[in-house]
Amino acid sequence: MSLHGMDIAALQRFLLDSGIELYGELHVELISGGRSNLTYRAWDDRSSWVVRRPPTSGLTPSAHDMAREYTVTSALQGTAVPVARTVAFDADGSALGAPMTVVEFVEGTVVRDQADLAEMSDDQVAVSADALVRVLADLHAVDYRAVGLGDFGRPDGFVARQVKLWAGQWDRVKTRELPDVAVLHAALTDAIPTASASSIVHGDFRIDNTILDSHDPGQVRAVVDWEMSTLGDPLTDVALMCVYRDPVFDLVLGSQAAWTSDRLPSAGALAQSYAIASGRDLGDWSFYLALANFKLGVIGEGITHRALQGSDSGAGAVRAAEATPEFIAAGLRALKGATL
């Protein structure tokens, strides 16, 4: 049976060449695909692994950086941040024709959409949100130099580069003229904080990028999807987590995301919980909220741009740009002091 983006025989050879002993037949199934990296579960009679590789089309190298994902998860082994045990990495793509990571399969629950969330009680939803905030605070507390990630990114000037990067991305993917984008870009440029902290940032942190314990959702078994991680300002992570709570984000994902449900704590409550858990001051918070909205507005536009070019056929891709004016407007409101 053909499996999109996967060659089971090639994967088997790679595992054996990497010193992984196999017992019985190797089985592989696709767990998820689409705009993110393709994710598979592979297993034999004794063990189970997760294999990830970039999509087969519509590649954006910075958004599908397998080396980045493998490097950070390897470094976080043994820290307070729960991650899957790393197993092997095909950096040059010799096995599948694209870089590939293999990590240990982590048993647990992934809460992707509101149907998944409906399986949880209100108390379980509340404790899972608390656990997620604690894990994010733990990530930002990791001494990145001590775990060998001193060269993982350039934290100095990070937010200024982010403003410039997303403005440039808008110029590449815009499907129409939206004057407020330039207005928000200019306002963000003027509001860049003079100083900021530095830490490992995940870059895409929300409930569906974690694996919760199936019996105790107040325990995060693993944080996944690290391909956007780098060294930067931790408050960019926090603000993005909060802005993901906006229901308009459903248009970007093309589904009713669990993280946009009103059963979860409000964005403002999440930010305050993080401030308490981390001991960090949320200084210049309006800037960080505005930047997160700017980023998501551009991402939504980019999804539709790729769909119109024929390289993204995911659910609702053509409609994703409908979210863009909403996020840009929210960014402008945030800079005027509006709260979440």
Buried (B, 14 or more C-beta within 10 A) or exposed (E): EEEEBBBBEBBBEBBEEEEBEBEEEBEBEBBBBBBBBBBBBBBBEEBEBBBBBBBEEBEBEEBBBBEBBBBBBBBBEEBEBBBBEBBBBBEEEBBBEBBBBBBBBBEBBBBBBBEBBEEBEEEBBBBBBBBBBBBBBBBBBBEBEEBEBEEBBEBEEBBBEBBBEBBEBBEEBBBEEBEBBEBBBEBBEEBBBEEBBBBBBBBBBBBBBBBBBEEBBBBBBBBBBBBBBBBBBBBBBBBBBBBBBBEBBBBBBBBBBBBBBEBBBEBEBBBBBBBEBBEBEBEBBBBBBBBBBBBBBBBBBBBBBBBBEEBBEBEBBBBBBBBBBBBBBBBBBBBEEEEB
